[in-house]
Amino acid sequence: MELFRVTGGTPLVGEVSVAGAKNSVLKLMAAALLAEGRTVLSNTPRILDVTIMSEVLRRLGCDVSIEADVLTIDVPSEPGTEADYDLVRRMRASINVLGPLLARRGEVRVAHPGGDAIGSRGLDYHIAGLKRMGAEITSEHGFVIARADRLHGATIWLDFPSVGATENLLMAAVLAKGTTVIDNAAREPDIVDICSLLVSMGAKITGAGTSTLEIEGVDSLRPVAHRVVPDRIVSGTWAFAAAITRGDITIRGAEPTHMEIALDKLHSCGADIHLLGPGEGFRVRMSERPKAVDVVTLPYPGFATDMLPMAITLAAVADGPSMVTENVFDARFMFINEMLRLGADVRTDGHHAVVRGKEWLSGAPVKATDIRAGVMLVIAGLRADGVTEVSDAYHIDRGYPDFLAQMKGLGADIERIAVPDDALPF
């Protein structure tokens, strides 16, 4: 077991670079299964989840390699049809091989997914949509089993704009016979990115970035080279870290148009935000204690649920009370239990949290429950007296490349240490 040990009191100052989005690249890797041959993804983040997804693809018969930020996937003429439980349980994004393998091979067995402990995220929308496209789907011995000689076009309405369901149905529809319409589709930049990849592969898609996607199925696709969209959640992490620690961070490679509401909240709390040139990123500087602001998470273009821990942490050290409301996942507030260990004043009522900010938190041992919670516990430790130890460090590895080096480069007093399991206070 490894943990991050951080000593509080240091503002983060300097520059960081943001790589491609975790929430995009994993789905782009799954989309590569739709075409025989070599797909190349540049601006790929070197994170644990990419390593896990690479192994998922290898067990399906693909050759996968990465050099610097370039990921190469060689897909065979007949990729395998079963995604193993031991890998899928470690990362929910593995479920996204369901759509492309069903469309390409006519059958697929995928273990029920695992991933972050942030609440129930069932496959109902995925399964209902694929059934409308003609798939026969059963669940046996922990696997989702889907079969279809060839999927056909259908009109699909999503009760909620699920990102995962939109992606799976989109990838299945590009090789289906006829036209598929997905209404109330997710609109995230990650969806636009996968649509861009698929269109360059030869798919016929209109409506990317809107709530209605129309896909005209084609007989086959070709492999291509594609650059992964910048990670807006990692960008937001560093932006909020500057405000929380009263620091000054330039975030290179970020795309501010993908996070306008988050940047507006930072501006409202008193941060100075300077946009750089196109493709260059932006700078966030905070010289005084942040002012309290209210935050409500919503599907894109709303404030991202993945950034709820950033909002809670900012509120915990802000001047005044804040209301933070979570509307997407039912267990995001698990993170609050760890913030209470650090002395944060937080009260929850259903999907609302009232946070009364403090000048300083108090260092303590805490545990990462998911990727974003883990990284924000480390950031919170920088505004805590004494030492904060964040265990289950592997969660942060899943989404943040070179995290330790970037933190040290910004001036943080931080180290990563290995400890025996029986030495942890949990």
C-alpha positions as CSV (number, residue, x, y, z in Angstrom):
1,M,0.0,0.0,0.0
2,E,1.3,3.5,-0.9
3,L,0.2,6.9,0.4
4,F,0.9,10.5,-0.2
5,R,2.3,12.5,2.8
6,V,1.8,16.2,2.4
7,T,2.8,19.0,4.8
8,G,0.5,22.0,4.8
9,G,1.2,25.7,4.4
10,T,2.6,26.0,0.9
11,P,0.8,27.7,-1.9
12,L,1.1,26.1,-5.3
13,V,3.0,28.3,-7.8
14,G,4.3,27.6,-11.3
15,E,3.3,25.8,-14.5
16,V,1.7,22.4,-15.2
17,S,0.9,20.7,-18.5
18,V,-2.4,18.9,-19.2
19,A,-2.5,15.8,-21.3
20,G,-5.4,14.1,-23.1
21,A,-8.6,13.4,-21.2
22,K,-8.9,10.1,-19.3
23,N,-12.7,10.1,-19.9
24,S,-12.0,10.4,-23.6
25,V,-9.0,8.3,-24.4
26,L,-10.4,5.1,-22.7
27,K,-13.5,5.3,-25.0
28,L,-11.3,6.1,-28.1
29,M,-9.3,2.9,-27.3
30,A,-12.6,0.9,-27.3
31,A,-13.6,2.6,-30.6
32,A,-10.4,1.3,-32.2
33,L,-12.0,-2.2,-32.1
34,L,-14.4,-1.1,-34.8
35,A,-11.7,-1.2,-37.5
36,E,-9.1,-3.7,-38.4
37,G,-5.6,-2.3,-38.5
38,R,-3.6,0.3,-36.7
39,T,-5.2,3.2,-34.8
40,V,-2.8,5.8,-33.3
41,L,-3.9,8.1,-30.5
42,S,-1.6,11.0,-29.6
43,N,-1.7,13.2,-26.5
44,T,-2.4,10.1,-24.5
45,P,-2.1,10.5,-20.7
46,R,0.4,8.1,-19.0
47,I,-2.1,6.9,-16.3
48,L,-3.0,3.6,-14.7
49,D,-6.4,3.4,-16.4
50,V,-4.8,3.5,-19.8
51,T,-2.5,0.6,-18.7
52,I,-5.6,-1.4,-17.6
53,M,-7.5,-0.6,-20.8
54,S,-4.5,-1.6,-22.9
55,E,-4.5,-5.0,-21.2
56,V,-8.2,-5.4,-21.9
57,L,-7.5,-4.8,-25.6
58,R,-4.5,-7.2,-25.5
59,R,-6.7,-10.0,-24.1
60,L,-9.0,-9.3,-27.0
61,G,-6.2,-10.0,-29.4
62,C,-4.9,-6.5,-30.1
63,D,-1.3,-5.4,-30.0
64,V,-1.0,-2.3,-27.9
65,S,2.1,-0.1,-27.3
66,I,2.8,3.4,-26.0
67,E,5.8,5.6,-26.5
68,A,5.9,9.0,-24.9
69,D,2.3,10.2,-25.4
70,V,1.5,8.1,-28.5
71,L,-0.6,5.0,-28.1
72,T,-0.7,2.5,-31.0
73,I,-3.4,-0.2,-31.2
74,D,-3.2,-2.9,-33.9
75,V,-6.6,-4.6,-34.1
76,P,-6.9,-8.1,-35.7
77,S,-9.5,-9.1,-38.3
78,E,-11.4,-11.0,-35.6
79,P,-10.9,-9.5,-32.1
80,G,-11.9,-11.6,-29.1
81,T,-15.4,-11.3,-27.7
82,E,-14.9,-11.6,-23.9
83,A,-13.7,-8.9,-21.5
84,D,-12.3,-10.6,-18.4
85,Y,-13.8,-9.9,-15.0
86,D,-10.4,-9.3,-13.3
87,L,-9.7,-6.3,-15.5
88,V,-13.3,-4.9,-16.0
89,R,-13.9,-4.8,-12.3
90,R,-11.0,-2.4,-11.8
91,M,-12.3,0.2,-14.3
92,R,-15.8,0.9,-15.4
93,A,-14.7,2.3,-18.8
94,S,-14.1,-1.3,-19.8
95,I,-17.8,-1.7,-20.4
96,N,-17.4,0.5,-23.5
97,V,-16.0,-2.5,-25.5
98,L,-19.6,-3.8,-25.4
99,G,-21.0,-1.6,-28.2
100,P,-18.1,-1.9,-30.7
101,L,-17.6,-5.7,-30.2
102,L,-21.3,-6.4,-30.6
103,A,-21.4,-4.3,-33.8
104,R,-18.2,-5.9,-35.2
105,R,-18.4,-9.5,-34.1
106,G,-22.2,-10.0,-33.5
107,E,-21.6,-11.3,-29.9
108,V,-19.8,-10.2,-26.8
109,R,-19.4,-11.2,-23.1
110,V,-18.4,-8.4,-20.8
111,A,-18.1,-8.6,-17.0
112,H,-20.2,-6.3,-15.0
113,P,-18.0,-3.2,-14.4
114,G,-16.3,-1.9,-11.3
115,G,-14.5,1.5,-10.9
116,D,-14.9,4.4,-8.5
117,A,-17.1,4.2,-5.4
118,I,-19.3,7.1,-6.3
119,G,-22.7,5.5,-6.4
120,S,-24.9,3.3,-8.5
121,R,-24.2,3.5,-12.2
122,G,-26.3,0.7,-13.8
123,L,-26.2,-0.4,-17.4
124,D,-29.9,0.0,-17.9
125,Y,-29.6,2.7,-20.6
126,H,-26.9,0.8,-22.4
127,I,-28.9,-2.4,-22.5
128,A,-32.3,-0.9,-23.3
129,G,-30.7,1.0,-26.2
130,L,-28.9,-2.0,-27.7
131,K,-32.2,-4.1,-27.4
132,R,-34.0,-1.4,-29.4
133,M,-31.2,-1.9,-32.1
134,G,-32.0,-5.7,-32.2
135,A,-29.6,-7.2,-29.6
136,E,-30.5,-10.1,-27.4
137,I,-29.0,-9.5,-24.0
138,T,-28.8,-11.7,-20.9
139,S,-26.9,-11.6,-17.7
140,E,-25.1,-14.8,-16.5
141,H,-22.5,-15.5,-13.9
142,G,-21.4,-11.9,-13.6
143,F,-21.3,-11.2,-17.3
144,V,-23.4,-9.2,-19.7
145,I,-23.9,-11.3,-22.8
146,A,-25.1,-9.7,-26.0
147,R,-25.8,-11.2,-29.5
148,A,-27.1,-9.8,-32.8
149,D,-26.5,-11.0,-36.4
150,R,-26.4,-7.3,-37.3
151,L,-27.8,-4.4,-35.4
152,H,-30.4,-2.2,-37.0
153,G,-31.1,1.5,-36.7
154,A,-33.5,2.7,-34.0
155,T,-34.8,5.8,-32.3
156,I,-33.5,5.8,-28.7
157,W,-34.5,8.2,-25.9
158,L,-32.2,8.4,-22.9
159,D,-34.1,9.3,-19.7
160,F,-30.8,10.8,-18.5
161,P,-28.0,12.0,-20.7
162,S,-25.6,9.3,-19.7
163,V,-22.1,9.7,-21.1
164,G,-21.3,6.0,-21.0
165,A,-24.6,4.9,-22.6
166,T,-24.3,7.6,-25.3
167,E,-20.8,6.3,-26.2
168,N,-21.7,2.7,-26.2
169,L,-24.8,3.2,-28.4
170,L,-22.9,5.6,-30.7
171,M,-20.2,3.0,-31.3
172,A,-22.7,0.3,-31.9
173,A,-24.8,2.4,-34.3
174,V,-22.0,3.3,-36.7
175,L,-22.0,-0.3,-38.1
176,A,-25.7,-0.9,-37.7
177,K,-28.0,-1.2,-40.7
178,G,-30.0,2.0,-41.2
179,T,-30.3,5.2,-39.2
180,T,-30.1,5.5,-35.4
181,V,-31.2,8.6,-33.5
182,I,-30.1,9.1,-29.9
183,D,-32.2,11.7,-28.2
184,N,-31.2,13.4,-24.9
185,A,-27.6,12.3,-25.7
186,A,-24.7,13.5,-23.5
187,R,-23.0,16.6,-24.9
188,E,-19.6,16.4,-23.1
189,P,-16.4,17.3,-25.0
190,D,-15.5,13.6,-24.7
191,I,-18.6,12.8,-26.8
192,V,-17.5,15.3,-29.4
193,D,-14.1,13.8,-29.4
194,I,-15.3,10.3,-30.0
195,C,-17.6,11.5,-32.8
196,S,-14.6,13.2,-34.4
197,L,-12.6,10.0,-34.3
198,L,-15.5,7.9,-35.7
199,V,-16.2,10.4,-38.5
200,S,-12.5,10.3,-39.5
201,M,-12.8,6.5,-39.5
202,G,-15.7,6.8,-42.1
203,A,-18.7,6.9,-39.8
204,K,-21.7,9.2,-40.7
205,I,-22.7,11.2,-37.6
206,T,-24.4,14.5,-37.2
207,G,-25.3,16.5,-34.1
208,A,-22.1,16.1,-32.1
209,G,-22.2,18.4,-29.1
210,T,-26.0,18.6,-29.2
211,S,-28.6,16.6,-27.4
212,T,-29.6,14.7,-30.6
213,L,-27.2,12.4,-32.4
214,E,-28.1,10.9,-35.8
215,I,-26.0,8.1,-37.1
216,E,-26.3,6.5,-40.5
217,G,-24.7,3.0,-40.4
218,V,-21.9,2.0,-42.7
219,D,-20.5,-1.4,-43.7
220,S,-17.0,-0.9,-42.4
221,L,-14.6,1.6,-40.9
222,R,-10.9,2.3,-41.3
223,P,-8.2,2.9,-38.7
224,V,-6.8,6.5,-38.3
225,A,-4.6,8.7,-36.3
226,H,-6.3,11.1,-33.8
227,R,-5.2,13.6,-31.1
228,V,-7.0,13.2,-27.7
229,V,-8.9,16.3,-26.4
230,P,-7.3,18.0,-23.4
231,D,-8.5,16.8,-19.9
232,R,-10.9,19.4,-18.6
233,I,-11.2,17.7,-15.2
234,V,-7.4,17.7,-14.6
235,S,-7.4,21.3,-15.8
236,G,-10.1,22.1,-13.3
237,T,-8.1,20.3,-10.6
238,W,-5.1,22.6,-11.0
239,A,-7.3,25.7,-11.4
240,F,-9.1,25.0,-8.1
241,A,-5.8,24.0,-6.4
242,A,-4.5,27.5,-7.2
243,A,-7.6,29.1,-5.5
244,I,-7.6,26.7,-2.5
245,T,-3.9,27.2,-1.7
246,R,-3.9,30.9,-2.6
247,G,-1.3,30.2,-5.3
248,D,-0.6,31.0,-8.9
249,I,-0.7,28.2,-11.5
250,T,-0.4,28.4,-15.3
251,I,-2.2,25.4,-16.9
252,R,-0.7,24.7,-20.3
253,G,-2.6,22.8,-22.9
254,A,-6.0,23.2,-21.2
255,E,-9.1,24.2,-23.2
256,P,-11.0,26.9,-21.2
257,T,-14.1,26.7,-23.4
258,H,-14.7,23.2,-22.0
259,M,-15.0,24.5,-18.4
260,E,-16.6,27.9,-18.6
261,I,-18.9,27.4,-15.6
262,A,-16.1,26.1,-13.4
263,L,-13.9,29.1,-14.3
264,D,-16.9,31.4,-13.7
265,K,-17.2,30.0,-10.1
266,L,-13.5,30.6,-9.5
267,H,-13.8,34.1,-10.8
268,S,-16.8,34.6,-8.4
269,C,-14.8,33.4,-5.4
270,G,-12.1,36.0,-6.2
271,A,-9.6,34.3,-8.4
272,D,-7.8,36.2,-11.2
273,I,-8.2,34.2,-14.4
274,H,-6.1,35.0,-17.5
275,L,-6.8,33.2,-20.7
276,L,-3.7,32.5,-22.9
277,G,-3.7,32.1,-26.7
278,P,-5.7,29.4,-28.5
279,G,-4.4,26.0,-27.4
280,E,-2.1,27.6,-24.8
281,G,-4.3,27.2,-21.7
282,F,-4.9,29.7,-18.9
283,R,-3.6,31.0,-15.6
284,V,-5.3,31.1,-12.2
285,R,-4.0,33.3,-9.4
286,M,-5.5,33.8,-5.9
287,S,-3.9,36.3,-3.5
288,E,-6.5,36.3,-0.7
289,R,-8.9,33.9,1.0
290,P,-11.5,32.7,-1.5
291,K,-15.1,33.9,-1.1
292,A,-17.9,31.4,-0.6
293,V,-19.8,30.4,-3.8
294,D,-22.7,27.9,-4.3
295,V,-22.2,25.1,-6.8
296,V,-24.7,22.7,-8.5
297,T,-23.5,19.7,-10.5
298,L,-25.3,19.0,-13.8
299,P,-24.6,17.2,-17.1
300,Y,-22.5,19.2,-19.5
301,P,-22.4,22.1,-20.0
302,G,-23.1,22.3,-16.3
303,F,-20.6,22.1,-13.5
304,A,-19.1,18.6,-13.8
305,T,-19.9,16.0,-11.2
306,D,-16.2,14.9,-11.4
307,M,-15.4,18.3,-10.0
308,L,-17.6,18.1,-6.9
309,P,-14.6,17.3,-4.7
310,M,-12.9,20.5,-5.9
311,A,-16.0,22.5,-5.1
312,I,-16.3,21.0,-1.6
313,T,-12.6,21.6,-0.8
314,L,-12.8,25.2,-2.0
315,A,-15.9,25.7,0.1
316,A,-14.1,24.2,3.1
317,V,-11.5,27.0,3.2
318,A,-13.6,29.8,1.8
319,D,-14.9,32.9,3.7
320,G,-18.6,32.2,4.5
321,P,-21.1,29.4,4.0
322,S,-21.6,27.5,0.6
323,M,-24.2,25.2,-0.7
324,V,-23.0,22.4,-2.9
325,T,-25.6,20.2,-4.6
326,E,-24.9,16.9,-6.4
327,N,-27.4,15.9,-9.1
328,V,-25.6,13.1,-10.9
329,F,-24.1,10.3,-8.7
330,D,-25.7,9.3,-5.4
331,A,-22.5,8.6,-3.4
332,R,-20.2,11.4,-4.3
333,F,-20.6,12.7,-0.8
334,M,-18.5,9.7,0.5
335,F,-15.6,12.1,0.1
336,I,-17.1,14.4,2.7
337,N,-16.4,11.8,5.4
338,E,-12.7,12.2,4.8
339,M,-12.9,16.0,4.7
340,L,-14.5,15.8,8.2
341,R,-11.3,14.1,9.4
342,L,-9.4,17.2,8.2
343,G,-11.7,19.4,10.3
344,A,-14.0,20.6,7.5
345,D,-17.4,21.9,8.7
346,V,-19.8,20.2,6.4
347,R,-23.4,19.1,6.9
348,T,-25.3,17.0,4.4
349,D,-29.0,16.7,3.7
350,G,-29.9,14.4,0.8
351,H,-28.0,15.6,-2.2
352,H,-27.1,19.0,-0.6
353,A,-24.1,19.8,1.4
354,V,-23.7,23.0,3.5
355,V,-20.1,23.9,4.0
356,R,-18.9,26.6,6.4
357,G,-15.4,27.6,5.5
358,K,-12.4,27.7,7.8
359,E,-9.2,29.6,7.5
360,W,-7.2,26.4,8.0
361,L,-8.0,22.7,8.1
362,S,-6.2,20.2,10.3
363,G,-3.8,17.5,9.0
364,A,-4.9,13.9,9.5
365,P,-4.8,10.4,8.0
366,V,-7.4,10.1,5.3
367,K,-8.3,7.6,2.5
368,A,-8.9,8.2,-1.2
369,T,-12.2,6.7,-2.2
370,D,-12.0,7.6,-5.9
371,I,-9.7,9.5,-8.3
372,R,-11.0,13.0,-7.8
373,A,-11.5,12.6,-4.1
374,G,-8.0,11.3,-3.7
375,V,-6.3,14.2,-5.4
376,M,-8.4,16.8,-3.6
377,L,-7.6,15.3,-0.2
378,V,-3.9,15.9,-1.1
379,I,-4.7,19.5,-2.1
380,A,-6.7,20.0,1.1
381,G,-3.7,18.9,3.0
382,L,-1.8,21.9,1.7
383,R,-4.3,24.2,3.6
384,A,-4.1,22.1,6.7
385,D,-1.7,22.6,9.7
386,G,0.6,19.7,10.1
387,V,0.8,16.5,8.1
388,T,-1.9,14.9,6.0
389,E,-1.5,11.3,4.8
390,V,-3.7,10.1,1.9
391,S,-3.8,6.3,1.5
392,D,-4.9,4.3,-1.5
393,A,-2.7,6.5,-3.7
394,Y,-3.3,4.2,-6.7
395,H,-6.7,6.0,-7.2
396,I,-4.7,9.2,-8.1
397,D,-2.5,7.2,-10.5
398,R,-5.7,6.2,-12.4
399,G,-6.3,9.8,-13.6
400,Y,-3.3,12.1,-13.0
401,P,0.0,11.5,-14.9
402,D,3.2,12.5,-13.1
403,F,1.2,13.8,-10.2
404,L,4.0,13.7,-7.6
405,A,6.5,15.4,-10.0
406,Q,3.9,18.1,-10.9
407,M,3.1,18.8,-7.2
408,K,6.8,19.1,-6.3
409,G,7.3,21.3,-9.4
410,L,4.7,23.7,-8.0
411,G,6.4,23.8,-4.6
412,A,4.4,21.3,-2.5
413,D,6.1,19.5,0.4
414,I,5.0,16.1,-0.6
415,E,6.3,12.5,-0.7
416,R,5.0,9.1,-1.7
417,I,5.8,6.3,0.7
418,A,5.1,2.6,0.9
419,V,3.6,1.3,4.1
420,P,2.5,-2.1,5.3
421,D,-1.3,-2.7,5.2
422,D,-1.4,-3.3,8.9
423,A,0.1,0.1,9.6
424,L,-2.8,2.0,8.1
425,P,-5.5,3.3,10.5
426,F,-8.4,2.0,8.5
